Amino acid sequence: MSFGDEHGYGDPARPARNDDGFGGTGQTRTRLPDARGGDGYGGGRRPARGSRSLIMVVGVVVLLLAAIAFANRGGNDDPATGANAPDGAGNPTAASGVKPVTGKNGTIPSGFAKDEQGAASAATNYAVALGSDGMFNRVSRYAILDAIYVPASATKLKTALDPAYAPAELQRLGLDAEGNPPPDSLFVSRAIPVGTKVESISGDTARVSVWYTGLIGMAGPGSTDPVKTTWQTGTFDLRWQGDDWKIVTDTQKTGPAPVPGDVATSGADEISKAVEQYGGFTYAR
């Protein structure tokens, strides 16, 4: 039945129907299948559905091409300076292609570039050094301070930090007076940077903030201070001195700290093995 045959639609010369279209005296016209093998229910409409499918496919392809083009928009940005990043945005962490430092001062990388990337890398490596277990031994602590601070600041900090690493404080952590753990235990102190932000840089000075998580505690039988995580942000005022960045002053604050995940706590033995098997990183790039 065609749509034009129902309820007076179609031929205007046709008398109005008095029935309700469900029986009565109304005439019915039957459409036979056409020569193309239609099913009697508008087989000629199939090409239209095919056209719509083709349009949908083309639309998906166009959207994919647009997404790829959008993702590649930053390809010409200079990752070393972050010049195209919005104000307050973090520095990019992708490989920059800039040759990393080749020197080291003790166990700490040295010879950072005099630019934003170099300042960020220097501050990040210095945060790692200050969060290491080497800070709990007087000899290695002094070596770290001499390596990363300007001389005047290093001299002051040696005196200022000694009380924080006094024998009584070390004992509270389960360490002896030299900062050594018991024979059957492993002391863990490690800083793991999450991101950096160059607050400012001008000439021979720079200020860089480093957000990092940390591990600290004793892994071993009978430990009263098990290894736990911390979250800190360190801000470093740097000065270009002796062909490298050095710390003049620095401050630390707690957080930002995310919500802990639903991860089962590992035992002391598993933590000890992980710390021994997985070494820390340097962050020059």
N, C-alpha and C positions, 0 to 999 in steps of 0.2 A: 504494500500500500504506500502510495507516495504521500509526502507531507501536504501537497497541494490538494489532495482529495478529501481531507478531513475538515469537517465543520465549515464548509462553504469557502475554503481557500482555493485559489486556482482560477478557473474560468469564470470571469464576471458575469457571463450570460447564463450560467447555470442557476436554476431556481434554488432559493434557500431551502436547506434541509430542515424537516420537521422532527427528525429523529435525533437521538443523542449520540449517534455514531457507533453504537454497540448493538447492531442488528437493525430491525425495522426494514424500511424500503430503500435505504441508501444503496447506491451502486458502489461496487468494488472493482478496481482495476488492478490486475496482477502484472508485475514486471518480471519478464522472463530473463534468465541469465544471458549476458551478452556473449559475443563471439570470442572474447578474450578469456573466457573461463571464469567470469565473476561469480560470486556466490549469491547473487540476488539481493544483497543488502548493501548496494552501493560499492561494488567492486572497483569502480572507477576512482574511488578515493584513495586507493593504496599508494599511487605515486606521491600524493601529498604527504602521507606518513613518511615515505622514503626521503622526501625533501627535508622534512623537519629533522629526521635523524642525521642527515648530512650536515644541516646547519648546527646541530648540537655538537657533532664531532669537530667541526671547524672552530666552534666557540671554545671547546676545551683546549684545542691546540693553541689558539690565540692566547688564552689565559696562561697556559704553561710557558709560552714564549715571553709573555709579559713578566711572569714571576722570575724567570731566569735573568731577564734584563734588569729587573729591580735588584736582584741579589748581587749582580755584578756592578752596580752603580758605584760602589766604593773602591773599585779596582785602581783608580788613579790617585786615591788619597795617599798622603805621605804618612806611613805608619810610624816613622821615627819621631815625628813631631806632633802627630795627632792634631794637625791644624784644622781639619775639617770636623773634628768632634765637637758637639755642643758644649757650652760652658758647664763645668761640673761633671762631665762625663768621664768615666774611667778610661785609662789608656788602653789601646788595643793590645791583645795578648798573642795575636797571630805572629808567625815568623816575619821579621821585617826585612830580612836579606842583608842587614848590616852585619859586618864581621864582629863576632863577640870578642870579649877581652881574651888575651892570651897569657897575661901575667897573673901572679898571685902573691899575696903577702901572707906567708905561712900557709894556712889552709883556706884563706879568704881570697876570692878573685880581686884583681886590681887592674888599673889602667882603663877605667870607664870613659866613655866619650863625653865631651863637654857639650851635651845637649839634653833634651828632655828624656830620651830613652836611656842615656847613660846615667843621669841622675836617678831615674826610677829603678834601674838595675842595681845601682850602688846601694840605695836605701833598702831595697829588698834583701840583698845579700847581707847587709849589716844587721837587719832584723833577724835573719837566720843565725848569724854568729852570736848575737846577744841572747838568743833563746836556746843556745846549745848547752850541752852538759859541760863544755869547757869552762863556762863561767863559774863553776863550783870548785875549781881548783885555782889557788892563788897565782901560780906561775902562768898557767894558760889564760887566766882571766886578764892578767896584766898584758900579755901578748896580744890578746884580742883588742883591748882598749887602745894600745899603741898603734895597731894596724888600721883602725877605722875612725879614730877621733883626731882632731888637730891636737898637737902636743900639749897645749895649755889645758884643754878639756880632759885629755887622758890623765894628766897628772892629778887634777882635782878629783876625778871619778875613782881613781885607785883608792884614795883615802875615804871618799864618801861611801863607796860600796863595800868596803871591808866589813863594817858591822853587819850588813845583810847576809854575809857569808861567814859569820863567826862560827866557831865550833858548836855552840849551842843551837844555832839555826840549822846547821848541817845535820846535827844529831836528830833534830826533829824530823828531818826528811829520811832518816835511816842511814846517813853517810858518816864516815869518820872525819877527823879534823882536816884531812887532805882532800875531802870530797869524794872518797872512794866508797862504793857500796860493799855490803858483806859478800863473801866469796860465792855464796849460792844465789845471789840476787843480781838484778840488772837495773841500774838507775836510768830512767828515761827523761830526757829534756830535749824537745825538738820543736822548732817553729816552722809552720807550713803556710807560706803566704797564699792568700786568696786573690788579692788584687792591689793595685797601686793607684795613686792619684797625685799628679804633680800639681800642687797647690799654686806654686809660682816659680819662675825661673828668670833671672836677670843677671847677665854678666857672670860674675864669679860666685853667685849665691843661688840657692834653690831650696825650696821647701817641698818635701814629699811625704805623703801619708801612706802607710802600708797596713792593710787589713789582713790579719792572719789568725789562724787557729794554732793551738799548741798542744803538745803532749807533755805531761810531767807526772812523775811518781815513781814508785819502786815496784818492779815486777819480781816477785820471789815469794817463797813460802814464809808465812808469818808476817808479811808486810802490813803495816798499819796505815800506809799511804799509797794505795793502789794507783796505777796510771789512770789519769783522767784528762779530759779535754778542757781547754780554755779558749776564749775568744778575746782578742786584743786589737787595738789600733795604735800604731806608733807613728808619730809625726817627727820627721827629722829635718833640722835646719842644716843644710850642707854648704860647704865652702870649697871652691876650687883651689887646691893647694898642692904643690909638688906634682903637677900633671895628673891629678886624680881628685875625686870628690872625697871629702872628709866630713865627719859630723862635728858640728860646733855645739849644738844642744839638741836634746830630744825629749819628748814627753810620751807617756803611755796612758791609755784609758781602756776600760773594759768594754768589750762588745764592738760592733753589733753581734749578737749571738742568736742563731736560728733555733727553732724548736728541735729538740733531739729526735732522731728517727727511731722507728721501732726495730732496732737492731739488738740482738742478744749480746750481752757482755761476754767478752772472751776471757779465758782464764789467764793466769800469770804466765804459764808456760807458753801459750800461744802468742801472747804479746811479746815475750822475750825473743822468741824465734823470729817474729815479724820484724822487730827492730834490728836484729842482727842481720837478717837477710835482705832487708830493703834499706839501702843507704839514702841519705838525704840528697837534695839537689842544690846546685848553684843556679842562679837566676839571671845571669848575663845573657842577653839575646841580641 
